[in-house]
């Protein structure tokens, strides 16, 4: 898979985890973890990696580490 950027809107502290595809490059994600000690960000990266069937190492947060709206880089480095 070629590297691409996707937009993610995150809701933390949810009762149920959920990943909703809004468009090809936009997702809404709910995670149980709270935004403390990078737990929610780690879970978001794991969910996106699972969705695209990639190793976690191929997904990283490019922008928005401390915000609900994030931009993630997905795919192998070329």
Steps between C-alpha positions, in 0.01 A plus 500: 500500500633843406523753784194725528363755746164452669295728726369358826255646751536328839255467788669375819342335804228328296312195628554312174784521253392588150662591171281673241621568149366838389689503169811343349726723709282598799404288803312556826636283782376440855742346751457395864833647609524848646737759346764445768852361467451460122261206555225625265749586223655155526161335469406716199822398322430133579140520369606671176780247447251216550250662262759529222659162591840654561756470778467769766846629398354610163252741663601820676338824615632790294292781650259539791664304781311705761178562306193295404565569128811325375684431177656155473754369254407146390709260293860404439774757469622513139 
